[in-house]
Amino acid sequence: MADTTVKVSSETRDRLAAVAEAHGMSLRAFLADLAVQEENHLKLTRATAVFREVTGRPGIAEAFDAAFPDDAPVPRDAAPRVA
């Protein structure tokens, strides 16, 4: 993979380097890890929005329970109590 240059202010570079050092990482490794984390955060945000949309539809919980009858949670009053 070829290297590239990203221009940031000296202040930003120093701040990022300090955070990387605090994590015991090089700036290069920290930025690579940060990019992965941010990509995952964006994907999770989109997935959460879709999940909330789908689960908010009327009847979806009942349809799920009907499709997977053996996977329904045990009602609280029927669950064994732990001492």
C-alpha positions as CSV (number, residue, x, y, z in Angstrom):
1,M,0.0,0.0,0.0
2,A,1.4,3.4,-0.9
3,D,1.7,6.1,1.7
4,T,0.0,9.4,1.3
5,T,0.2,12.8,3.0
6,V,-2.7,14.4,4.8
7,K,-2.2,18.1,5.7
8,V,-3.4,19.1,9.2
9,S,-2.3,21.9,11.4
10,S,0.6,21.3,13.7
11,E,-1.7,21.6,16.7
12,T,-4.0,18.9,15.3
13,R,-1.0,16.6,14.5
14,D,0.4,17.1,18.0
15,R,-3.0,16.4,19.6
16,L,-3.4,13.2,17.6
17,A,0.1,12.1,18.4
18,A,-0.5,12.7,22.1
19,V,-3.7,10.6,22.0
20,A,-1.9,7.9,20.1
21,E,1.0,7.8,22.6
22,A,-1.5,7.6,25.4
23,H,-2.9,4.5,23.8
24,G,0.6,3.1,23.3
25,M,0.3,3.4,19.5
26,S,2.1,5.1,16.7
27,L,0.2,7.9,15.0
28,R,0.0,5.8,11.9
29,A,-1.5,2.8,13.8
30,F,-3.8,5.1,15.8
31,L,-5.3,6.8,12.7
32,A,-5.8,3.4,11.0
33,D,-7.6,2.1,14.0
34,L,-9.6,5.3,14.3
35,A,-10.8,5.0,10.7
36,V,-12.0,1.4,11.4
37,Q,-13.8,2.5,14.6
38,E,-15.5,5.4,12.8
39,E,-16.6,3.1,9.9
40,N,-18.0,0.7,12.4
41,H,-19.8,3.5,14.2
42,L,-21.4,4.7,11.0
43,K,-22.5,1.1,10.1
44,L,-23.9,0.6,13.6
45,T,-25.8,3.9,13.5
46,R,-27.4,2.9,10.2
47,A,-28.2,-0.6,11.4
48,T,-29.8,0.9,14.6
49,A,-32.0,3.2,12.5
50,V,-33.2,0.3,10.4
51,F,-33.8,-1.9,13.5
52,R,-35.9,0.8,15.1
53,E,-37.9,1.3,12.0
54,V,-38.6,-2.4,11.5
55,T,-39.3,-3.1,15.2
56,G,-41.6,-0.1,15.4
57,R,-44.0,-1.5,12.8
58,P,-47.3,-2.8,14.3
59,G,-47.4,-6.5,14.7
60,I,-43.7,-7.2,14.1
61,A,-43.1,-8.7,17.5
62,E,-46.1,-11.0,17.1
63,A,-45.0,-12.0,13.6
64,F,-41.5,-12.8,14.9
65,D,-42.8,-14.9,17.8
66,A,-45.1,-16.8,15.4
67,A,-42.2,-17.4,13.0
68,F,-39.8,-18.6,15.8
69,P,-42.1,-20.1,18.5
70,D,-39.3,-22.1,20.1
71,D,-37.1,-19.0,20.5
72,A,-39.5,-16.8,22.5
73,P,-38.2,-15.7,25.8
74,V,-39.6,-17.3,29.0
75,P,-42.1,-15.0,30.7
76,R,-40.7,-13.5,33.9
77,D,-43.3,-15.1,36.1
78,A,-42.5,-18.6,34.6
79,A,-38.7,-18.3,34.9
80,P,-37.1,-20.1,37.8
81,R,-35.8,-17.9,40.5
82,V,-32.1,-17.9,41.5
83,A,-31.4,-17.7,45.2
